[in-house]
Amino acid sequence: MKLGFLASHGGSNMQAILERCRSGSIAAEPRILISNNANAAAIEKARRFGLETRVFNGKTHPEFETLDQAIADALQTAEVDLVVLAGYMKQIGSRVLTAYRNRILNIHPSLLPKFGGKGMYGMRVHEAVIAAGETQSGATVHLIDAEYDEGPILQQRTVPVLPSDTSESLHERVLEMEHNLYSDTLARIANGEIRLPPQ
Ligand code: GRF
């Protein structure tokens, strides 16, 4: 199983997965990181693991269709068979979606379908969870289709929301758990415990 990552910022989920691929606890071969953001910390992290890194964005490809095609081409040239979205803040185009139908994973920092959808990203998710008075939150690994936070759920895990929580403290608790959840999901896809729908 060959992995391609798309990340826009820190890439801590990607790093956790790369470490587990290196240690052998995920039976997968990371191949490439594609980012829209030339300054993403994820790029340096990926280089340290010897990954090919590419930057594709509105500057390199002003038209969305050619950007979409460039991403699909880079993934296919790298022989990627599973695409791992790891904090990727841009829309996935129809060419990538078609080339990788049922083979694009995302992690979202809430218990979907709660606190998902348009505008629900980053700290906004945790602010909304706290404002709603939830006593538990969590994260969800799911396949993506044309809509961001939709597509079949593969795994979810919960964390408590404490009365003293701020969005920052909740974010930290969820993110730490995400690293294990995302890695575990990939390990179980690689070993056949989780079966993805046909492509
Ligand atoms: C995570 O909270 C993830 O749920 C969301 O984006 C964030 C990525 O964090 N999709 P990192 O770049 O992996 O540190």
Residues whose N, C-alpha, C, O or C-beta is under 5 A from the ligand:
A	BS01	GRF	H9 G10 G11 S12 N13 M14 A86 G87 I107 H108 P109
